[in-house]
Amino acid sequence: MSPMARCKHCDKGGLFQKVDKEGLCKNCAPTVAPDIEKHSNVIYEAMGVYERGQDFDEKLAAIDQLLESARHLQQYEAKGIDTCNPPPTPVVSEYDGFRADLLKEREG
């Protein structure tokens, strides 16, 4: 007998619980999937703005926006739900470093 399905987001499970390929129930999937997509797109766009940015304020705003979305996605990552590629935790770590470097450059 296979184990009962359990939603990765709301943690509801049971004999009649069904989940999609992402492990989400019919109640969570319509809100979680678009939220992940929205924040993933913010991350990808902000990465591009940061890479192309010439101006300190523009680069800092892009990093801050990226970090906010990546930290938001970490709640899903912690539950084992696929989010973006690369995953949010390494993105936060890397861009926290970029932010610190950018601020050091500004001071020096």
N, CA, C and O atoms as a GROMACS GRO file, in nm:
protein
  432
    1MET      N    1   0.084  -0.118   0.000
    1MET     CA    2   0.000   0.000   0.000
    1MET      C    3   0.089   0.125   0.000
    1MET      O    4   0.184   0.134   0.078
    2SER      N    5   0.058   0.219  -0.086
    2SER     CA    6   0.140   0.340  -0.094
    2SER      C    7   0.102   0.435   0.020
    2SER      O    8  -0.009   0.432   0.072
    3PRO      N    9   0.198   0.520   0.059
    3PRO     CA   10   0.169   0.614   0.167
    3PRO      C   11   0.062   0.714   0.123
    3PRO      O   12   0.046   0.742   0.004
    4MET      N   13  -0.010   0.768   0.221
    4MET     CA   14  -0.114   0.866   0.190
    4MET      C   15  -0.050   0.995   0.142
    4MET      O   16   0.057   1.035   0.186
    5ALA      N   17  -0.119   1.060   0.051
    5ALA     CA   18  -0.071   1.188  -0.001
    5ALA      C   19  -0.083   1.294   0.108
    5ALA      O   20  -0.177   1.294   0.188
    6ARG      N   21   0.013   1.386   0.108
    6ARG     CA   22   0.012   1.496   0.204
    6ARG      C   23   0.061   1.620   0.130
    6ARG      O   24   0.164   1.616   0.062
    7CYS      N   25  -0.014   1.729   0.143
    7CYS     CA   26   0.023   1.855   0.078
    7CYS      C   27   0.148   1.911   0.143
    7CYS      O   28   0.157   1.920   0.265
    8LYS      N   29   0.245   1.949   0.061
    8LYS     CA   30   0.370   2.005   0.113
    8LYS      C   31   0.349   2.144   0.174
    8LYS      O   32   0.428   2.186   0.258
    9HIS      N   33   0.246   2.214   0.132
    9HIS     CA   34   0.226   2.350   0.183
    9HIS      C   35   0.140   2.353   0.310
    9HIS      O   36   0.185   2.404   0.412
   10CYS      N   37   0.020   2.299   0.304
   10CYS     CA   38  -0.070   2.306   0.420
   10CYS      C   39  -0.057   2.186   0.512
   10CYS      O   40  -0.110   2.186   0.624
   11ASP      N   41   0.012   2.083   0.466
   11ASP     CA   42   0.038   1.961   0.543
   11ASP      C   43  -0.086   1.875   0.566
   11ASP      O   44  -0.084   1.784   0.648
   12LYS      N   45  -0.194   1.904   0.495
   12LYS     CA   46  -0.313   1.820   0.508
   12LYS      C   47  -0.290   1.691   0.430
   12LYS      O   48  -0.236   1.691   0.320
   13GLY      N   49  -0.333   1.584   0.490
   13GLY     CA   50  -0.319   1.454   0.427
   13GLY      C   51  -0.437   1.368   0.461
   13GLY      O   52  -0.526   1.407   0.537
   14GLY      N   53  -0.438   1.250   0.405
   14GLY     CA   54  -0.545   1.157   0.436
   14GLY      C   55  -0.566   1.059   0.322
   14GLY      O   56  -0.503   1.068   0.217
   15LEU      N   57  -0.654   0.969   0.346
   15LEU     CA   58  -0.680   0.863   0.251
   15LEU      C   59  -0.726   0.916   0.116
   15LEU      O   60  -0.691   0.861   0.012
   16PHE      N   61  -0.805   1.023   0.116
   16PHE     CA   62  -0.861   1.075  -0.008
   16PHE      C   63  -0.792   1.202  -0.056
   16PHE      O   64  -0.837   1.265  -0.152
   17GLN      N   65  -0.685   1.240   0.009
   17GLN     CA   66  -0.611   1.361  -0.031
   17GLN      C   67  -0.537   1.334  -0.162
   17GLN      O   68  -0.472   1.231  -0.178
   18LYS      N   69  -0.548   1.427  -0.253
   18LYS     CA   70  -0.475   1.419  -0.379
   18LYS      C   71  -0.384   1.541  -0.389
   18LYS      O   72  -0.421   1.650  -0.346
   19VAL      N   73  -0.264   1.521  -0.445
   19VAL     CA   74  -0.171   1.630  -0.466
   19VAL      C   75  -0.122   1.627  -0.610
   19VAL      O   76  -0.123   1.522  -0.675
   20ASP      N   77  -0.080   1.743  -0.660
   20ASP     CA   78  -0.028   1.751  -0.796
   20ASP      C   79   0.119   1.709  -0.798
   20ASP      O   80   0.174   1.668  -0.696
   21LYS      N   81   0.182   1.721  -0.914
   21LYS     CA   82   0.322   1.679  -0.927
   21LYS      C   83   0.416   1.760  -0.839
   21LYS      O   84   0.527   1.714  -0.810
   22GLU      N   85   0.375   1.878  -0.797
   22GLU     CA   86   0.456   1.959  -0.707
   22GLU      C   87   0.432   1.925  -0.561
   22GLU      O   88   0.499   1.977  -0.472
   23GLY      N   89   0.335   1.837  -0.536
   23GLY     CA   90   0.304   1.798  -0.400
   23GLY      C   91   0.205   1.889  -0.331
   23GLY      O   92   0.199   1.895  -0.208
   24LEU      N   93   0.126   1.963  -0.411
   24LEU     CA   94   0.030   2.058  -0.356
   24LEU      C   95  -0.113   2.009  -0.375
   24LEU      O   96  -0.146   1.950  -0.478
   25CYS      N   97  -0.197   2.034  -0.276
   25CYS     CA   98  -0.338   1.995  -0.286
   25CYS      C   99  -0.414   2.095  -0.374
   25CYS      O  100  -0.360   2.199  -0.413
   26LYS      N  101  -0.538   2.061  -0.405
   26LYS     CA  102  -0.617   2.148  -0.494
   26LYS      C  103  -0.647   2.284  -0.432
   26LYS      O  104  -0.676   2.379  -0.505
   27ASN      N  105  -0.640   2.296  -0.302
   27ASN     CA  106  -0.663   2.425  -0.236
   27ASN      C  107  -0.538   2.514  -0.240
   27ASN      O  108  -0.548   2.636  -0.255
   28CYS      N  109  -0.422   2.454  -0.227
   28CYS     CA  110  -0.297   2.532  -0.220
   28CYS      C  111  -0.239   2.564  -0.359
   28CYS      O  112  -0.185   2.673  -0.380
   29ALA      N  113  -0.250   2.472  -0.451
   29ALA     CA  114  -0.188   2.490  -0.583
   29ALA      C  115  -0.226   2.621  -0.653
   29ALA      O  116  -0.138   2.686  -0.710
   30PRO      N  117  -0.355   2.663  -0.650
   30PRO     CA  118  -0.390   2.786  -0.722
   30PRO      C  119  -0.328   2.914  -0.664
   30PRO      O  120  -0.319   3.015  -0.734
   31THR      N  121  -0.285   2.911  -0.540
   31THR     CA  122  -0.221   3.030  -0.483
   31THR      C  123  -0.070   3.016  -0.476
   31THR      O  124   0.002   3.113  -0.500
   32VAL      N  125  -0.021   2.898  -0.442
   32VAL     CA  126   0.123   2.878  -0.424
   32VAL      C  127   0.198   2.888  -0.557
   32VAL      O  128   0.297   2.959  -0.566
   33ALA      N  129   0.152   2.817  -0.659
   33ALA     CA  130   0.222   2.816  -0.787
   33ALA      C  131   0.237   2.957  -0.847
   33ALA      O  132   0.348   2.993  -0.888
   34PRO      N  133   0.131   3.038  -0.853
   34PRO     CA  134   0.148   3.173  -0.906
   34PRO      C  135   0.238   3.262  -0.818
   34PRO      O  136   0.309   3.347  -0.869
   35ASP      N  137   0.234   3.241  -0.687
   35ASP     CA  138   0.319   3.318  -0.597
   35ASP      C  139   0.466   3.286  -0.623
   35ASP      O  140   0.551   3.375  -0.626
   36ILE      N  141   0.495   3.158  -0.640
   36ILE     CA  142   0.633   3.117  -0.671
   36ILE      C  143   0.676   3.176  -0.804
   36ILE      O  144   0.787   3.227  -0.817
   37GLU      N  145   0.589   3.168  -0.904
   37GLU     CA  146   0.623   3.222  -1.036
   37GLU      C  147   0.649   3.373  -1.030
   37GLU      O  148   0.745   3.423  -1.088
   38LYS      N  149   0.563   3.444  -0.958
   38LYS     CA  150   0.578   3.590  -0.947
   38LYS      C  151   0.712   3.626  -0.883
   38LYS      O  152   0.785   3.710  -0.934
   39HIS      N  153   0.743   3.562  -0.771
   39HIS     CA  154   0.867   3.596  -0.701
   39HIS      C  155   0.991   3.546  -0.776
   39HIS      O  156   1.096   3.609  -0.770
   40SER      N  157   0.979   3.435  -0.847
   40SER     CA  158   1.090   3.387  -0.930
   40SER      C  159   1.119   3.488  -1.041
   40SER      O  160   1.235   3.518  -1.069
   41ASN      N  161   1.014   3.540  -1.103
   41ASN     CA  162   1.033   3.640  -1.209
   41ASN      C  163   1.097   3.767  -1.155
   41ASN      O  164   1.182   3.826  -1.222
   42VAL      N  165   1.058   3.809  -1.035
   42VAL     CA  166   1.121   3.926  -0.974
   42VAL      C  167   1.270   3.901  -0.955
   42VAL      O  168   1.352   3.988  -0.983
   43ILE      N  169   1.305   3.782  -0.910
   43ILE     CA  170   1.446   3.748  -0.888
   43ILE      C  171   1.523   3.754  -1.020
   43ILE      O  172   1.628   3.817  -1.028
   44TYR      N  173   1.471   3.689  -1.123
   44TYR     CA  174   1.541   3.685  -1.252
   44TYR      C  175   1.556   3.825  -1.311
   44TYR      O  176   1.663   3.860  -1.363
   45GLU      N  177   1.451   3.906  -1.304
   45GLU     CA  178   1.458   4.043  -1.356
   45GLU      C  179   1.557   4.127  -1.276
   45GLU      O  180   1.635   4.203  -1.334
   46ALA      N  181   1.554   4.114  -1.144
   46ALA     CA  182   1.644   4.192  -1.059
   46ALA      C  183   1.790   4.149  -1.082
   46ALA      O  184   1.880   4.233  -1.074
   47MET      N  185   1.814   4.022  -1.108
   47MET     CA  186   1.950   3.977  -1.139
   47MET      C  187   2.002   4.051  -1.262
   47MET      O  188   2.116   4.097  -1.264
   48GLY      N  189   1.918   4.061  -1.364
   48GLY     CA  190   1.956   4.131  -1.486
   48GLY      C  191   1.981   4.278  -1.463
   48GLY      O  192   2.078   4.334  -1.515
   49VAL      N  193   1.895   4.342  -1.385
   49VAL     CA  194   1.912   4.486  -1.355
   49VAL      C  195   2.042   4.506  -1.278
   49VAL      O  196   2.118   4.599  -1.306
   50TYR      N  197   2.068   4.419  -1.182
   50TYR     CA  198   2.192   4.430  -1.104
   50TYR      C  199   2.314   4.414  -1.195
   50TYR      O  200   2.409   4.492  -1.187
   51GLU      N  201   2.311   4.313  -1.281
   51GLU     CA  202   2.426   4.286  -1.369
   51GLU      C  203   2.452   4.401  -1.467
   51GLU      O  204   2.567   4.434  -1.495
   52ARG      N  205   2.345   4.462  -1.518
   52ARG     CA  206   2.360   4.569  -1.617
   52ARG      C  207   2.369   4.707  -1.553
   52ARG      O  208   2.408   4.804  -1.618
   53GLY      N  209   2.334   4.715  -1.425
   53GLY     CA  210   2.326   4.845  -1.358
   53GLY      C  211   2.458   4.920  -1.356
   53GLY      O  212   2.564   4.862  -1.335
   54GLN      N  213   2.450   5.048  -1.376
   54GLN     CA  214   2.568   5.135  -1.374
   54GLN      C  215   2.570   5.219  -1.247
   54GLN      O  216   2.676   5.264  -1.202
   55ASP      N  217   2.456   5.239  -1.192
   55ASP     CA  218   2.435   5.335  -1.084
   55ASP      C  219   2.418   5.261  -0.951
   55ASP      O  220   2.350   5.159  -0.945
   56PHE      N  221   2.479   5.312  -0.846
   56PHE     CA  222   2.474   5.251  -0.713
   56PHE      C  223   2.329   5.230  -0.667
   56PHE      O  224   2.294   5.120  -0.625
   57ASP      N  225   2.247   5.332  -0.676
   57ASP     CA  226   2.109   5.323  -0.628
   57ASP      C  227   2.029   5.217  -0.704
   57ASP      O  228   1.949   5.144  -0.646
   58GLU      N  229   2.051   5.212  -0.834
   58GLU     CA  230   1.982   5.114  -0.917
   58GLU      C  231   2.022   4.971  -0.878
   58GLU      O  232   1.938   4.883  -0.864
   59LYS      N  233   2.153   4.950  -0.859
   59LYS     CA  234   2.202   4.817  -0.822
   59LYS      C  235   2.154   4.778  -0.683
   59LYS      O  236   2.114   4.664  -0.661
   60LEU      N  237   2.159   4.871  -0.590
   60LEU     CA  238   2.116   4.842  -0.453
   60LEU      C  239   1.966   4.810  -0.449
   60LEU      O  240   1.925   4.716  -0.380
   61ALA      N  241   1.885   4.885  -0.523
   61ALA     CA  242   1.741   4.860  -0.528
   61ALA      C  243   1.714   4.722  -0.588
   61ALA      O  244   1.625   4.650  -0.541
   62ALA      N  245   1.788   4.684  -0.691
   62ALA     CA  246   1.770   4.553  -0.754
   62ALA      C  247   1.804   4.441  -0.655
   62ALA      O  248   1.732   4.342  -0.645
   63ILE      N  249   1.914   4.458  -0.583
   63ILE     CA  250   1.953   4.356  -0.485
   63ILE      C  251   1.848   4.346  -0.375
   63ILE      O  252   1.809   4.236  -0.336
   64ASP      N  253   1.801   4.460  -0.325
   64ASP     CA  254   1.702   4.457  -0.218
   64ASP      C  255   1.573   4.390  -0.263
   64ASP      O  256   1.512   4.313  -0.188
   65GLN      N  257   1.531   4.418  -0.385
   65GLN     CA  258   1.410   4.357  -0.440
   65GLN      C  259   1.430   4.206  -0.455
   65GLN      O  260   1.343   4.127  -0.420
   66LEU      N  261   1.545   4.169  -0.508
   66LEU     CA  262   1.579   4.028  -0.527
   66LEU      C  263   1.580   3.955  -0.393
   66LEU      O  264   1.522   3.847  -0.380
   67LEU      N  265   1.645   4.013  -0.293
   67LEU     CA  266   1.654   3.949  -0.162
   67LEU      C  267   1.517   3.933  -0.097
   67LEU      O  268   1.489   3.831  -0.034
   68GLU      N  269   1.432   4.032  -0.112
   68GLU     CA  270   1.298   4.023  -0.055
   68GLU      C  271   1.222   3.905  -0.116
   68GLU      O  272   1.158   3.828  -0.044
   69SER      N  273   1.228   3.891  -0.248
   69SER     CA  274   1.157   3.780  -0.313
   69SER      C  275   1.221   3.645  -0.281
   69SER      O  276   1.151   3.547  -0.259
   70ALA      N  277   1.354   3.641  -0.278
   70ALA     CA  278   1.422   3.514  -0.247
   70ALA      C  279   1.390   3.470  -0.104
   70ALA      O  280   1.368   3.351  -0.079
   71ARG      N  281   1.389   3.564  -0.011
   71ARG     CA  282   1.354   3.529   0.128
   71ARG      C  283   1.209   3.482   0.138
   71ARG      O  284   1.176   3.394   0.217
   72HIS      N  285   1.122   3.541   0.058
   72HIS     CA  286   0.982   3.497   0.053
   72HIS      C  287   0.975   3.352   0.004
   72HIS      O  288   0.899   3.272   0.059
   73LEU      N  289   1.053   3.319  -0.098
   73LEU     CA  290   1.049   3.184  -0.154
   73LEU      C  291   1.112   3.081  -0.060
   73LEU      O  292   1.085   2.961  -0.074
   74GLN      N  293   1.194   3.125   0.033
   74GLN     CA  294   1.255   3.030   0.127
   74GLN      C  295   1.151   2.956   0.210
   74GLN      O  296   1.175   2.844   0.253
   75GLN      N  297   1.035   3.019   0.234
   75GLN     CA  298   0.929   2.950   0.309
   75GLN      C  299   0.882   2.826   0.234
   75GLN      O  300   0.852   2.724   0.296
   76TYR      N  301   0.877   2.834   0.102
   76TYR     CA  302   0.837   2.717   0.022
   76TYR      C  303   0.951   2.616   0.014
   76TYR      O  304   0.928   2.495   0.025
   77GLU      N  305   1.071   2.666  -0.004
   77GLU     CA  306   1.188   2.579  -0.010
   77GLU      C  307   1.198   2.494   0.117
   77GLU      O  308   1.229   2.375   0.111
   78ALA      N  309   1.172   2.556   0.232
   78ALA     CA  310   1.179   2.486   0.361
   78ALA      C  311   1.078   2.372   0.370
   78ALA      O  312   1.098   2.276   0.445
   79LYS      N  313   0.970   2.382   0.293
   79LYS     CA  314   0.867   2.277   0.292
   79LYS      C  315   0.891   2.173   0.182
   79LYS      O  316   0.810   2.082   0.164
   80GLY      N  317   1.001   2.188   0.110
   80GLY     CA  318   1.033   2.092   0.005
   80GLY      C  319   0.964   2.119  -0.127
   80GLY      O  320   0.956   2.031  -0.213
   81ILE      N  321   0.913   2.240  -0.144
   81ILE     CA  322   0.844   2.278  -0.268
   81ILE      C  323   0.946   2.342  -0.361
   81ILE      O  324   1.019   2.433  -0.321
   82ASP      N  325   0.951   2.295  -0.486
   82ASP     CA  326   1.043   2.352  -0.584
   82ASP      C  327   1.005   2.498  -0.610
   82ASP      O  328   0.887   2.531  -0.623
   83THR      N  329   1.106   2.583  -0.617
   83THR     CA  330   1.080   2.725  -0.640
   83THR      C  331   1.152   2.771  -0.765
   83THR      O  332   1.102   2.752  -0.876
   84CYS      N  333   1.266   2.831  -0.750
   84CYS     CA  334   1.339   2.883  -0.865
   84CYS      C  335   1.473   2.810  -0.878
   84CYS      O  336   1.513   2.734  -0.789
   85ASN      N  337   1.539   2.834  -0.989
   85ASN     CA  338   1.669   2.775  -1.013
   85ASN      C  339   1.766   2.886  -1.047
   85ASN      O  340   1.750   2.948  -1.152
   86PRO      N  341   1.865   2.912  -0.966
   86PRO     CA  342   1.907   2.842  -0.846
   86PRO      C  343   1.808   2.864  -0.731
   86PRO      O  344   1.733   2.961  -0.731
   87PRO      N  345   1.810   2.772  -0.633
   87PRO     CA  346   1.717   2.782  -0.520
   87PRO      C  347   1.739   2.910  -0.438
   87PRO      O  348   1.848   2.968  -0.441
   88PRO      N  349   1.637   2.953  -0.365
   88PRO     CA  350   1.644   3.081  -0.294
   88PRO      C  351   1.755   3.093  -0.190
   88PRO      O  352   1.814   3.201  -0.176
   89THR      N  353   1.785   2.986  -0.116
   89THR     CA  354   1.885   2.999  -0.010
   89THR      C  355   2.023   3.037  -0.064
   89THR      O  356   2.084   3.129  -0.009
   90PRO      N  357   2.075   2.970  -0.167
   90PRO     CA  358   2.203   3.015  -0.221
   90PRO      C  359   2.196   3.154  -0.284
   90PRO      O  360   2.294   3.228  -0.282
   91VAL      N  361   2.081   3.190  -0.340
   91VAL     CA  362   2.064   3.324  -0.398
   91VAL      C  363   2.076   3.429  -0.288
   91VAL      O  364   2.145   3.529  -0.304
   92VAL      N  365   2.008   3.405  -0.175
   92VAL     CA  366   2.015   3.499  -0.063
   92VAL      C  367   2.159   3.512  -0.015
   92VAL      O  368   2.208   3.623   0.007
   93SER      N  369   2.226   3.401   0.001
   93SER     CA  370   2.365   3.402   0.048
   93SER      C  371   2.455   3.481  -0.047
   93SER      O  372   2.534   3.565  -0.003
   94GLU      N  373   2.443   3.453  -0.176
   94GLU     CA  374   2.528   3.520  -0.274
   94GLU      C  375   2.499   3.670  -0.283
   94GLU      O  376   2.591   3.752  -0.284
   95TYR      N  377   2.372   3.705  -0.288
   95TYR     CA  378   2.338   3.847  -0.306
   95TYR      C  379   2.350   3.928  -0.178
   95TYR      O  380   2.365   4.050  -0.183
   96ASP      N  381   2.345   3.862  -0.061
   96ASP     CA  382   2.381   3.931   0.063
   96ASP      C  383   2.527   3.975   0.055
   96ASP      O  384   2.563   4.085   0.097
   97GLY      N  385   2.610   3.887   0.000
   97GLY     CA  386   2.752   3.920  -0.019
   97GLY      C  387   2.770   4.032  -0.120
   97GLY      O  388   2.850   4.124  -0.097
   98PHE      N  389   2.698   4.027  -0.231
   98PHE     CA  390   2.706   4.133  -0.332
   98PHE      C  391   2.663   4.267  -0.273
   98PHE      O  392   2.721   4.371  -0.302
   99ARG      N  393   2.560   4.262  -0.189
   99ARG     CA  394   2.509   4.385  -0.127
   99ARG      C  395   2.614   4.445  -0.034
   99ARG      O  396   2.639   4.565  -0.035
  100ALA      N  397   2.676   4.359   0.047
  100ALA     CA  398   2.781   4.405   0.138
  100ALA      C  399   2.897   4.465   0.061
  100ALA      O  400   2.950   4.569   0.099
  101ASP      N  401   2.937   4.400  -0.048
  101ASP     CA  402   3.046   4.452  -0.132
  101ASP      C  403   3.010   4.587  -0.192
  101ASP      O  404   3.092   4.679  -0.196
  102LEU      N  405   2.888   4.598  -0.239
  102LEU     CA  406   2.842   4.722  -0.300
  102LEU      C  407   2.846   4.837  -0.198
  102LEU      O  408   2.887   4.949  -0.230
  103LEU      N  409   2.802   4.809  -0.077
  103LEU     CA  410   2.804   4.911   0.028
  103LEU      C  411   2.947   4.949   0.066
  103LEU      O  412   2.975   5.065   0.095
  104LYS      N  413   3.037   4.850   0.067
  104LYS     CA  414   3.179   4.877   0.097
  104LYS      C  415   3.240   4.968  -0.010
  104LYS      O  416   3.315   5.060   0.020
  105GLU      N  417   3.207   4.939  -0.136
  105GLU     CA  418   3.256   5.020  -0.247
  105GLU      C  419   3.211   5.166  -0.231
  105GLU      O  420   3.287   5.259  -0.255
  106ARG      N  421   3.088   5.180  -0.190
  106ARG     CA  422   3.030   5.315  -0.174
  106ARG      C  423   3.102   5.392  -0.064
  106ARG      O  424   3.127   5.512  -0.077
  107GLU      N  425   3.136   5.322   0.045
  107GLU     CA  426   3.204   5.386   0.157
  107GLU      C  427   3.348   5.421   0.122
  107GLU      O  428   3.401   5.524   0.163
  108GLY      N  429   3.411   5.331   0.045
  108GLY     CA  430   3.554   5.347   0.017
  108GLY      C  431   3.574   5.423  -0.106
  108GLY      O  432   3.688   5.446  -0.146
   0.00000   0.00000   0.00000
